[in-house]
Amino acid sequence: MSGHRRTARRTASGLALLLALTAACSPGSGPSGTAAGGRSPATPAATGGTAAGSPFWVDPESDAARQVARWEQQGRKDDAQVLRRISERPMALWGPGDDPGPEIRRARAGAAAEGRTLVLVAYNIPHRDCGQHSAGGAWDADAYRRWIGAFADAIGDARAIVVLEPDAVPHIVDGCTPAEHHDERYQLLSEAIGRLKAQPNTRVYLDAGNPAWIPDPEKLVEPLKRAGIDRADGFSLNVSNFQPDAAGRAYGERISRGTGGKHFVIDTSRNGDGPLPGNRDQAWCNPPGRALGAPPTDRTGDALLDAYLWIKRPGESDGTCRGGPQAGRWWPDYALGLARRARQ
C-alpha cells in the first residue's frame, strides 16, 4: 500500500539534457556529498526560496508557504523557520481531479519565469485506490481520457516530469483492483503515457510501488510492460511511503533489468527515518516520528536513478488515522514534526 492517500483536489541523456537546460537558467548549485545514516548522496540545503542544487520549481503558494506566513504573523517565528525546510523546497503538484488545467497552467507560468522544471502527479484513474482512503478518480474511461488530455494540454511545451498514477499498477499486482478492471486500466495507462509524451519536454514515470508492498519486483515487470512502460521514461518508487533510499535503489535496479534498462525516480519526502517499525498494515497512514528525507535533486550519484523527488507533499494527511484530517488535507502539526526531525 502506497500511503499517499490523496483526494481529488530513457535514456539518461534525455533527462540529463532536460535538466541541464533548466540548470542553465537556475541559480548556482551546491556540492553533493554522502549524507549520514545511509541517506542519498546529494543533500543540498534550502536557500533563497529554492533548494540549492535542485532544478525543480518551488511553489510559492503551497500550504507550507502559507503556514509559514501565518505563523510569522502569529509570532511563531521559530516554528515558521523550521517549516521552511518544506516550504522552500520543490514538491510535486497533484493535478486536481475536476479540472487540472488552471493549477498546472499557474505552475507552468511560475516555473517558466524561473527557468525551472515542473514536477506533476497524474492521479485520477477510474476505481482509484480500490475504494479505500483515496477512493474516486474519473467516472469512466472516457472521462479519464478527457482528463489526461486536459492535463497534457496544460503542460504545453513546459519542461515537466509527470509521475503517472501512483498505486495503479501495484494494485493490479496485489489483487486489490478487481480483475474485471485490469484490461481497461492497462489500456488507459498506455494511452496516458502516449498522450503525455506528445508534449515536447515532458518526462513520464509510471508508478511501481515500493519494496515493502510488492516484495518481489519481478512480479511488476510484465504488468509495467502491459501498461506501456516501454514508451515511458521510467518508473517511480516509494510514492508517499517511507522506505530507505538504499532499499529503493536496489529494488529499482531489479525492475530496470526486467524492463530493458528503464530509469527511475524515488520519493524521499518522508523517508528520513525510514518506515515505522512493526505491522506494515499500520505503518503507512500518518505514522508518528517520521522525518523529511533527502531534498529533491537530480544529483543522485546513480546512473539509473534520475532524481530524488518530493512526490508526496510533506504535511498532507494520509487519511483520518492517528487524528489526521481527510486524505490530502494539510496538517500543520504533522508537517512541523517531519521538518523538526529532518537531518538536512
Contacts in CASP RR format, 6 or more apart in sequence:
PFRMAT RR
TARGET T0000
AUTHOR 0000-0000-0000
METHOD contacts of the structure
MODEL  1
MSGHRRTARRTASGLALLLALTAACSPGSGPSGTAAGGRSPATPAATGGT
AAGSPFWVDPESDAARQVARWEQQGRKDDAQVLRRISERPMALWGPGDDP
GPEIRRARAGAAAEGRTLVLVAYNIPHRDCGQHSAGGAWDADAYRRWIGA
FADAIGDARAIVVLEPDAVPHIVDGCTPAEHHDERYQLLSEAIGRLKAQP
NTRVYLDAGNPAWIPDPEKLVEPLKRAGIDRADGFSLNVSNFQPDAAGRA
YGERISRGTGGKHFVIDTSRNGDGPLPGNRDQAWCNPPGRALGAPPTDRT
GDALLDAYLWIKRPGESDGTCRGGPQAGRWWPDYALGLARRARQ
1 167 0 8 1.000
1 213 0 8 1.000
1 281 0 8 1.000
1 284 0 8 1.000
2 166 0 8 1.000
2 167 0 8 1.000
2 170 0 8 1.000
2 207 0 8 1.000
2 209 0 8 1.000
2 210 0 8 1.000
2 213 0 8 1.000
2 239 0 8 1.000
2 240 0 8 1.000
2 241 0 8 1.000
2 284 0 8 1.000
3 133 0 8 1.000
3 240 0 8 1.000
3 241 0 8 1.000
3 284 0 8 1.000
3 285 0 8 1.000
3 312 0 8 1.000
3 318 0 8 1.000
4 123 0 8 1.000
4 134 0 8 1.000
4 166 0 8 1.000
4 167 0 8 1.000
4 239 0 8 1.000
4 240 0 8 1.000
4 241 0 8 1.000
4 311 0 8 1.000
4 312 0 8 1.000
4 318 0 8 1.000
5 129 0 8 1.000
5 132 0 8 1.000
5 133 0 8 1.000
5 134 0 8 1.000
5 240 0 8 1.000
5 285 0 8 1.000
5 317 0 8 1.000
5 318 0 8 1.000
5 319 0 8 1.000
5 327 0 8 1.000
5 328 0 8 1.000
6 94 0 8 1.000
6 121 0 8 1.000
6 123 0 8 1.000
6 134 0 8 1.000
6 166 0 8 1.000
6 240 0 8 1.000
6 312 0 8 1.000
6 316 0 8 1.000
6 327 0 8 1.000
6 328 0 8 1.000
7 134 0 8 1.000
7 326 0 8 1.000
7 327 0 8 1.000
7 328 0 8 1.000
7 329 0 8 1.000
8 96 0 8 1.000
8 97 0 8 1.000
8 98 0 8 1.000
8 124 0 8 1.000
8 136 0 8 1.000
8 137 0 8 1.000
9 94 0 8 1.000
9 95 0 8 1.000
9 96 0 8 1.000
9 97 0 8 1.000
9 328 0 8 1.000
10 203 0 8 1.000
10 232 0 8 1.000
10 233 0 8 1.000
10 234 0 8 1.000
10 261 0 8 1.000
10 262 0 8 1.000
10 263 0 8 1.000
10 306 0 8 1.000
11 263 0 8 1.000
12 263 0 8 1.000
12 303 0 8 1.000
12 304 0 8 1.000
12 306 0 8 1.000
14 233 0 8 1.000
15 203 0 8 1.000
15 233 0 8 1.000
15 263 0 8 1.000
15 298 0 8 1.000
15 306 0 8 1.000
15 307 0 8 1.000
18 117 0 8 1.000
18 159 0 8 1.000
18 201 0 8 1.000
18 203 0 8 1.000
19 55 0 8 1.000
19 117 0 8 1.000
19 298 0 8 1.000
21 159 0 8 1.000
22 55 0 8 1.000
22 115 0 8 1.000
22 116 0 8 1.000
22 117 0 8 1.000
22 159 0 8 1.000
23 29 0 8 1.000
23 55 0 8 1.000
25 114 0 8 1.000
25 115 0 8 1.000
25 116 0 8 1.000
26 50 0 8 1.000
26 55 0 8 1.000
26 114 0 8 1.000
26 115 0 8 1.000
26 116 0 8 1.000
27 50 0 8 1.000
27 52 0 8 1.000
28 52 0 8 1.000
28 53 0 8 1.000
29 44 0 8 1.000
29 52 0 8 1.000
29 53 0 8 1.000
29 54 0 8 1.000
29 299 0 8 1.000
30 44 0 8 1.000
30 52 0 8 1.000
30 53 0 8 1.000
32 41 0 8 1.000
32 42 0 8 1.000
32 43 0 8 1.000
32 44 0 8 1.000
32 53 0 8 1.000
32 297 0 8 1.000
32 299 0 8 1.000
32 301 0 8 1.000
33 41 0 8 1.000
33 42 0 8 1.000
33 43 0 8 1.000
34 41 0 8 1.000
35 41 0 8 1.000
35 43 0 8 1.000
35 294 0 8 1.000
35 343 0 8 1.000
35 344 0 8 1.000
36 343 0 8 1.000
37 343 0 8 1.000
38 244 0 8 1.000
38 245 0 8 1.000
38 246 0 8 1.000
39 245 0 8 1.000
39 272 0 8 1.000
39 293 0 8 1.000
39 294 0 8 1.000
39 343 0 8 1.000
39 344 0 8 1.000
40 245 0 8 1.000
40 268 0 8 1.000
40 293 0 8 1.000
40 294 0 8 1.000
40 297 0 8 1.000
40 300 0 8 1.000
40 308 0 8 1.000
41 299 0 8 1.000
41 300 0 8 1.000
41 301 0 8 1.000
41 302 0 8 1.000
42 53 0 8 1.000
42 294 0 8 1.000
42 295 0 8 1.000
42 297 0 8 1.000
42 299 0 8 1.000
42 300 0 8 1.000
42 301 0 8 1.000
42 308 0 8 1.000
43 294 0 8 1.000
43 295 0 8 1.000
43 344 0 8 1.000
44 51 0 8 1.000
44 52 0 8 1.000
44 53 0 8 1.000
44 54 0 8 1.000
44 295 0 8 1.000
44 297 0 8 1.000
44 299 0 8 1.000
45 51 0 8 1.000
45 52 0 8 1.000
45 295 0 8 1.000
45 344 0 8 1.000
46 52 0 8 1.000
46 84 0 8 1.000
46 85 0 8 1.000
46 88 0 8 1.000
46 89 0 8 1.000
46 295 0 8 1.000
47 88 0 8 1.000
48 88 0 8 1.000
49 58 0 8 1.000
49 88 0 8 1.000
50 58 0 8 1.000
50 88 0 8 1.000
50 89 0 8 1.000
50 90 0 8 1.000
50 114 0 8 1.000
50 116 0 8 1.000
51 58 0 8 1.000
51 88 0 8 1.000
51 89 0 8 1.000
51 90 0 8 1.000
51 295 0 8 1.000
51 296 0 8 1.000
51 297 0 8 1.000
53 297 0 8 1.000
53 299 0 8 1.000
54 89 0 8 1.000
54 90 0 8 1.000
54 295 0 8 1.000
54 296 0 8 1.000
54 297 0 8 1.000
54 298 0 8 1.000
55 116 0 8 1.000
55 117 0 8 1.000
55 298 0 8 1.000
56 90 0 8 1.000
56 116 0 8 1.000
56 117 0 8 1.000
56 118 0 8 1.000
56 119 0 8 1.000
56 161 0 8 1.000
56 296 0 8 1.000
56 309 0 8 1.000
57 90 0 8 1.000
57 107 0 8 1.000
57 110 0 8 1.000
57 111 0 8 1.000
57 114 0 8 1.000
57 116 0 8 1.000
57 117 0 8 1.000
57 118 0 8 1.000
57 119 0 8 1.000
58 88 0 8 1.000
58 89 0 8 1.000
58 90 0 8 1.000
58 91 0 8 1.000
58 116 0 8 1.000
59 65 0 8 1.000
59 90 0 8 1.000
59 91 0 8 1.000
59 93 0 8 1.000
59 107 0 8 1.000
61 106 0 8 1.000
62 86 0 8 1.000
62 87 0 8 1.000
62 91 0 8 1.000
62 313 0 8 1.000
63 313 0 8 1.000
63 315 0 8 1.000
63 316 0 8 1.000
63 330 0 8 1.000
64 83 0 8 1.000
64 86 0 8 1.000
64 87 0 8 1.000
64 91 0 8 1.000
64 313 0 8 1.000
64 314 0 8 1.000
64 315 0 8 1.000
64 335 0 8 1.000
65 87 0 8 1.000
67 80 0 8 1.000
67 83 0 8 1.000
67 87 0 8 1.000
67 330 0 8 1.000
67 332 0 8 1.000
67 335 0 8 1.000
68 80 0 8 1.000
68 83 0 8 1.000
68 84 0 8 1.000
68 87 0 8 1.000
69 80 0 8 1.000
71 77 0 8 1.000
71 79 0 8 1.000
71 80 0 8 1.000
71 83 0 8 1.000
72 80 0 8 1.000
79 336 0 8 1.000
82 336 0 8 1.000
82 339 0 8 1.000
82 340 0 8 1.000
83 332 0 8 1.000
83 335 0 8 1.000
83 336 0 8 1.000
83 339 0 8 1.000
85 292 0 8 1.000
85 339 0 8 1.000
85 342 0 8 1.000
86 292 0 8 1.000
86 314 0 8 1.000
86 315 0 8 1.000
86 335 0 8 1.000
86 338 0 8 1.000
86 339 0 8 1.000
89 295 0 8 1.000
89 296 0 8 1.000
89 310 0 8 1.000
90 116 0 8 1.000
90 119 0 8 1.000
90 296 0 8 1.000
90 309 0 8 1.000
90 310 0 8 1.000
91 119 0 8 1.000
91 269 0 8 1.000
91 296 0 8 1.000
91 310 0 8 1.000
91 311 0 8 1.000
91 313 0 8 1.000
91 314 0 8 1.000
92 119 0 8 1.000
92 120 0 8 1.000
92 121 0 8 1.000
92 163 0 8 1.000
92 309 0 8 1.000
92 310 0 8 1.000
92 311 0 8 1.000
92 312 0 8 1.000
92 313 0 8 1.000
93 103 0 8 1.000
93 104 0 8 1.000
93 107 0 8 1.000
93 118 0 8 1.000
93 119 0 8 1.000
93 120 0 8 1.000
93 121 0 8 1.000
94 120 0 8 1.000
94 121 0 8 1.000
94 123 0 8 1.000
94 313 0 8 1.000
95 101 0 8 1.000
95 103 0 8 1.000
95 104 0 8 1.000
95 120 0 8 1.000
95 121 0 8 1.000
95 122 0 8 1.000
95 123 0 8 1.000
95 124 0 8 1.000
95 151 0 8 1.000
96 102 0 8 1.000
96 103 0 8 1.000
97 124 0 8 1.000
97 137 0 8 1.000
97 138 0 8 1.000
97 147 0 8 1.000
99 150 0 8 1.000
100 122 0 8 1.000
100 124 0 8 1.000
100 147 0 8 1.000
100 150 0 8 1.000
100 151 0 8 1.000
100 154 0 8 1.000
101 150 0 8 1.000
101 151 0 8 1.000
101 153 0 8 1.000
101 154 0 8 1.000
102 154 0 8 1.000
104 118 0 8 1.000
104 120 0 8 1.000
104 151 0 8 1.000
104 154 0 8 1.000
104 155 0 8 1.000
105 154 0 8 1.000
107 118 0 8 1.000
107 120 0 8 1.000
108 118 0 8 1.000
108 154 0 8 1.000
108 155 0 8 1.000
108 156 0 8 1.000
108 158 0 8 1.000
108 160 0 8 1.000
110 116 0 8 1.000
111 117 0 8 1.000
111 118 0 8 1.000
111 158 0 8 1.000
111 159 0 8 1.000
112 158 0 8 1.000
115 159 0 8 1.000
116 159 0 8 1.000
117 159 0 8 1.000
117 160 0 8 1.000
117 161 0 8 1.000
118 155 0 8 1.000
118 158 0 8 1.000
118 159 0 8 1.000
118 160 0 8 1.000
118 161 0 8 1.000
119 160 0 8 1.000
119 161 0 8 1.000
119 163 0 8 1.000
119 296 0 8 1.000
119 309 0 8 1.000
119 310 0 8 1.000
119 311 0 8 1.000
120 151 0 8 1.000
120 155 0 8 1.000
120 160 0 8 1.000
120 161 0 8 1.000
120 162 0 8 1.000
120 163 0 8 1.000
121 162 0 8 1.000
121 163 0 8 1.000
121 166 0 8 1.000
121 311 0 8 1.000
122 148 0 8 1.000
122 151 0 8 1.000
122 162 0 8 1.000
122 163 0 8 1.000
122 164 0 8 1.000
122 165 0 8 1.000
122 192 0 8 1.000
122 196 0 8 1.000
123 134 0 8 1.000
123 137 0 8 1.000
123 165 0 8 1.000
123 166 0 8 1.000
124 137 0 8 1.000
124 138 0 8 1.000
124 144 0 8 1.000
124 147 0 8 1.000
124 148 0 8 1.000
124 165 0 8 1.000
125 137 0 8 1.000
125 138 0 8 1.000
125 144 0 8 1.000
125 165 0 8 1.000
125 168 0 8 1.000
125 185 0 8 1.000
125 188 0 8 1.000
125 189 0 8 1.000
126 137 0 8 1.000
126 138 0 8 1.000
126 139 0 8 1.000
126 140 0 8 1.000
126 141 0 8 1.000
126 143 0 8 1.000
126 144 0 8 1.000
126 181 0 8 1.000
126 184 0 8 1.000
126 185 0 8 1.000
126 188 0 8 1.000
127 136 0 8 1.000
127 137 0 8 1.000
127 177 0 8 1.000
127 178 0 8 1.000
127 181 0 8 1.000
127 185 0 8 1.000
128 134 0 8 1.000
128 135 0 8 1.000
128 136 0 8 1.000
128 137 0 8 1.000
128 167 0 8 1.000
128 168 0 8 1.000
129 135 0 8 1.000
129 136 0 8 1.000
129 167 0 8 1.000
129 171 0 8 1.000
130 171 0 8 1.000
130 176 0 8 1.000
130 177 0 8 1.000
133 285 0 8 1.000
133 318 0 8 1.000
133 319 0 8 1.000
133 320 0 8 1.000
133 327 0 8 1.000
134 327 0 8 1.000
134 328 0 8 1.000
137 144 0 8 1.000
138 144 0 8 1.000
138 147 0 8 1.000
141 184 0 8 1.000
141 187 0 8 1.000
141 188 0 8 1.000
144 188 0 8 1.000
144 192 0 8 1.000
145 188 0 8 1.000
145 191 0 8 1.000
148 188 0 8 1.000
148 191 0 8 1.000
148 192 0 8 1.000
148 195 0 8 1.000
148 196 0 8 1.000
149 195 0 8 1.000
151 162 0 8 1.000
151 196 0 8 1.000
152 195 0 8 1.000
152 196 0 8 1.000
152 198 0 8 1.000
152 199 0 8 1.000
152 202 0 8 1.000
155 162 0 8 1.000
155 196 0 8 1.000
155 199 0 8 1.000
155 202 0 8 1.000
156 199 0 8 1.000
156 200 0 8 1.000
157 199 0 8 1.000
157 200 0 8 1.000
157 201 0 8 1.000
158 199 0 8 1.000
158 201 0 8 1.000
158 202 0 8 1.000
159 201 0 8 1.000
160 199 0 8 1.000
160 201 0 8 1.000
160 202 0 8 1.000
160 203 0 8 1.000
161 202 0 8 1.000
161 203 0 8 1.000
161 204 0 8 1.000
161 205 0 8 1.000
161 265 0 8 1.000
161 307 0 8 1.000
161 309 0 8 1.000
162 196 0 8 1.000
162 202 0 8 1.000
162 203 0 8 1.000
162 204 0 8 1.000
162 205 0 8 1.000
163 205 0 8 1.000
163 207 0 8 1.000
163 236 0 8 1.000
163 239 0 8 1.000
163 265 0 8 1.000
163 309 0 8 1.000
163 311 0 8 1.000
164 189 0 8 1.000
164 192 0 8 1.000
164 193 0 8 1.000
164 196 0 8 1.000
164 204 0 8 1.000
164 205 0 8 1.000
164 206 0 8 1.000
164 207 0 8 1.000
164 232 0 8 1.000
164 236 0 8 1.000
165 189 0 8 1.000
165 192 0 8 1.000
165 206 0 8 1.000
165 207 0 8 1.000
166 207 0 8 1.000
166 209 0 8 1.000
166 236 0 8 1.000
166 239 0 8 1.000
166 240 0 8 1.000
166 311 0 8 1.000
167 207 0 8 1.000
167 209 0 8 1.000
167 239 0 8 1.000
168 177 0 8 1.000
168 185 0 8 1.000
168 189 0 8 1.000
168 207 0 8 1.000
168 227 0 8 1.000
169 189 0 8 1.000
169 206 0 8 1.000
169 207 0 8 1.000
169 208 0 8 1.000
169 209 0 8 1.000
169 220 0 8 1.000
169 223 0 8 1.000
169 224 0 8 1.000
169 227 0 8 1.000
170 207 0 8 1.000
170 208 0 8 1.000
170 209 0 8 1.000
170 213 0 8 1.000
170 214 0 8 1.000
170 220 0 8 1.000
171 177 0 8 1.000
172 182 0 8 1.000
172 185 0 8 1.000
172 186 0 8 1.000
172 223 0 8 1.000
173 214 0 8 1.000
173 219 0 8 1.000
173 220 0 8 1.000
173 223 0 8 1.000
174 213 0 8 1.000
174 214 0 8 1.000
177 185 0 8 1.000
185 227 0 8 1.000
186 223 0 8 1.000
186 226 0 8 1.000
186 227 0 8 1.000
186 228 0 8 1.000
189 206 0 8 1.000
189 227 0 8 1.000
189 228 0 8 1.000
190 226 0 8 1.000
190 227 0 8 1.000
190 228 0 8 1.000
190 231 0 8 1.000
193 204 0 8 1.000
193 206 0 8 1.000
193 227 0 8 1.000
193 228 0 8 1.000
193 229 0 8 1.000
193 231 0 8 1.000
193 232 0 8 1.000
194 204 0 8 1.000
194 231 0 8 1.000
196 202 0 8 1.000
196 204 0 8 1.000
197 204 0 8 1.000
197 231 0 8 1.000
197 232 0 8 1.000
203 233 0 8 1.000
204 232 0 8 1.000
204 233 0 8 1.000
204 234 0 8 1.000
205 232 0 8 1.000
205 233 0 8 1.000
205 234 0 8 1.000
205 235 0 8 1.000
205 236 0 8 1.000
205 264 0 8 1.000
205 265 0 8 1.000
206 224 0 8 1.000
206 227 0 8 1.000
206 228 0 8 1.000
206 229 0 8 1.000
206 232 0 8 1.000
206 234 0 8 1.000
206 235 0 8 1.000
206 236 0 8 1.000
207 235 0 8 1.000
207 236 0 8 1.000
207 239 0 8 1.000
208 217 0 8 1.000
208 220 0 8 1.000
208 224 0 8 1.000
208 235 0 8 1.000
208 236 0 8 1.000
208 237 0 8 1.000
208 252 0 8 1.000
208 255 0 8 1.000
208 264 0 8 1.000
209 220 0 8 1.000
209 236 0 8 1.000
209 237 0 8 1.000
209 238 0 8 1.000
209 239 0 8 1.000
209 241 0 8 1.000
210 237 0 8 1.000
210 238 0 8 1.000
210 239 0 8 1.000
210 241 0 8 1.000
210 243 0 8 1.000
210 248 0 8 1.000
210 251 0 8 1.000
211 217 0 8 1.000
211 237 0 8 1.000
211 243 0 8 1.000
211 247 0 8 1.000
211 248 0 8 1.000
211 250 0 8 1.000
211 251 0 8 1.000
212 241 0 8 1.000
212 243 0 8 1.000
212 275 0 8 1.000
212 280 0 8 1.000
213 241 0 8 1.000
214 220 0 8 1.000
217 251 0 8 1.000
217 252 0 8 1.000
217 254 0 8 1.000
217 255 0 8 1.000
218 254 0 8 1.000
218 258 0 8 1.000
220 255 0 8 1.000
221 255 0 8 1.000
221 258 0 8 1.000
221 259 0 8 1.000
224 235 0 8 1.000
224 255 0 8 1.000
224 259 0 8 1.000
225 259 0 8 1.000
229 235 0 8 1.000
229 259 0 8 1.000
229 262 0 8 1.000
230 259 0 8 1.000
232 262 0 8 1.000
233 262 0 8 1.000
233 263 0 8 1.000
233 306 0 8 1.000
234 259 0 8 1.000
234 262 0 8 1.000
234 263 0 8 1.000
234 264 0 8 1.000
234 265 0 8 1.000
234 306 0 8 1.000
235 252 0 8 1.000
235 255 0 8 1.000
235 259 0 8 1.000
235 262 0 8 1.000
235 264 0 8 1.000
235 265 0 8 1.000
236 264 0 8 1.000
236 265 0 8 1.000
236 266 0 8 1.000
236 267 0 8 1.000
236 309 0 8 1.000
236 311 0 8 1.000
237 243 0 8 1.000
237 248 0 8 1.000
237 251 0 8 1.000
237 252 0 8 1.000
237 264 0 8 1.000
237 265 0 8 1.000
237 266 0 8 1.000
237 267 0 8 1.000
238 248 0 8 1.000
238 266 0 8 1.000
238 267 0 8 1.000
238 268 0 8 1.000
238 271 0 8 1.000
239 267 0 8 1.000
239 311 0 8 1.000
239 312 0 8 1.000
240 267 0 8 1.000
240 269 0 8 1.000
240 270 0 8 1.000
240 284 0 8 1.000
240 311 0 8 1.000
240 312 0 8 1.000
240 318 0 8 1.000
241 267 0 8 1.000
241 270 0 8 1.000
241 271 0 8 1.000
241 275 0 8 1.000
241 284 0 8 1.000
242 270 0 8 1.000
242 271 0 8 1.000
242 272 0 8 1.000
242 273 0 8 1.000
242 274 0 8 1.000
242 275 0 8 1.000
242 276 0 8 1.000
242 283 0 8 1.000
242 284 0 8 1.000
242 287 0 8 1.000
242 290 0 8 1.000
243 251 0 8 1.000
243 271 0 8 1.000
243 274 0 8 1.000
243 275 0 8 1.000
244 271 0 8 1.000
244 272 0 8 1.000
244 274 0 8 1.000
245 266 0 8 1.000
245 268 0 8 1.000
245 271 0 8 1.000
245 294 0 8 1.000
245 308 0 8 1.000
248 266 0 8 1.000
249 266 0 8 1.000
249 302 0 8 1.000
249 304 0 8 1.000
249 305 0 8 1.000
252 264 0 8 1.000
252 304 0 8 1.000
253 304 0 8 1.000
255 262 0 8 1.000
255 264 0 8 1.000
256 262 0 8 1.000
256 263 0 8 1.000
256 264 0 8 1.000
256 304 0 8 1.000
261 304 0 8 1.000
263 304 0 8 1.000
263 305 0 8 1.000
263 306 0 8 1.000
264 304 0 8 1.000
264 305 0 8 1.000
264 306 0 8 1.000
265 305 0 8 1.000
265 306 0 8 1.000
265 307 0 8 1.000
265 308 0 8 1.000
265 309 0 8 1.000
265 311 0 8 1.000
266 305 0 8 1.000
266 307 0 8 1.000
266 308 0 8 1.000
266 309 0 8 1.000
267 309 0 8 1.000
267 310 0 8 1.000
267 311 0 8 1.000
267 312 0 8 1.000
268 292 0 8 1.000
268 293 0 8 1.000
268 294 0 8 1.000
268 295 0 8 1.000
268 296 0 8 1.000
268 308 0 8 1.000
268 309 0 8 1.000
268 310 0 8 1.000
269 292 0 8 1.000
269 293 0 8 1.000
269 309 0 8 1.000
269 310 0 8 1.000
269 311 0 8 1.000
269 312 0 8 1.000
269 313 0 8 1.000
269 314 0 8 1.000
270 290 0 8 1.000
270 291 0 8 1.000
270 292 0 8 1.000
270 293 0 8 1.000
270 312 0 8 1.000
270 314 0 8 1.000
270 338 0 8 1.000
271 290 0 8 1.000
271 293 0 8 1.000
272 290 0 8 1.000
272 291 0 8 1.000
272 292 0 8 1.000
272 293 0 8 1.000
272 294 0 8 1.000
272 341 0 8 1.000
272 342 0 8 1.000
272 343 0 8 1.000
273 289 0 8 1.000
273 290 0 8 1.000
273 291 0 8 1.000
273 341 0 8 1.000
274 290 0 8 1.000
275 283 0 8 1.000
275 287 0 8 1.000
276 282 0 8 1.000
276 283 0 8 1.000
276 287 0 8 1.000
276 288 0 8 1.000
276 289 0 8 1.000
276 290 0 8 1.000
277 283 0 8 1.000
284 318 0 8 1.000
285 318 0 8 1.000
285 319 0 8 1.000
285 321 0 8 1.000
285 322 0 8 1.000
286 317 0 8 1.000
286 318 0 8 1.000
286 319 0 8 1.000
286 321 0 8 1.000
286 322 0 8 1.000
286 323 0 8 1.000
286 324 0 8 1.000
286 331 0 8 1.000
286 334 0 8 1.000
287 322 0 8 1.000
288 322 0 8 1.000
289 337 0 8 1.000
289 341 0 8 1.000
290 338 0 8 1.000
290 341 0 8 1.000
291 337 0 8 1.000
291 338 0 8 1.000
291 341 0 8 1.000
291 342 0 8 1.000
291 343 0 8 1.000
292 314 0 8 1.000
292 338 0 8 1.000
292 339 0 8 1.000
292 341 0 8 1.000
292 342 0 8 1.000
292 344 0 8 1.000
293 342 0 8 1.000
293 343 0 8 1.000
293 344 0 8 1.000
294 308 0 8 1.000
294 344 0 8 1.000
295 308 0 8 1.000
295 310 0 8 1.000
295 344 0 8 1.000
296 307 0 8 1.000
296 308 0 8 1.000
296 309 0 8 1.000
296 310 0 8 1.000
297 307 0 8 1.000
297 308 0 8 1.000
298 306 0 8 1.000
298 307 0 8 1.000
300 306 0 8 1.000
300 307 0 8 1.000
300 308 0 8 1.000
314 335 0 8 1.000
314 338 0 8 1.000
314 339 0 8 1.000
315 330 0 8 1.000
315 331 0 8 1.000
315 332 0 8 1.000
315 334 0 8 1.000
315 335 0 8 1.000
315 338 0 8 1.000
316 328 0 8 1.000
316 329 0 8 1.000
316 330 0 8 1.000
316 331 0 8 1.000
317 324 0 8 1.000
317 325 0 8 1.000
317 326 0 8 1.000
317 327 0 8 1.000
317 328 0 8 1.000
317 329 0 8 1.000
317 330 0 8 1.000
317 331 0 8 1.000
317 334 0 8 1.000
318 327 0 8 1.000
318 328 0 8 1.000
319 325 0 8 1.000
319 326 0 8 1.000
319 327 0 8 1.000
319 328 0 8 1.000
320 326 0 8 1.000
320 327 0 8 1.000
324 331 0 8 1.000
324 334 0 8 1.000
325 331 0 8 1.000
END
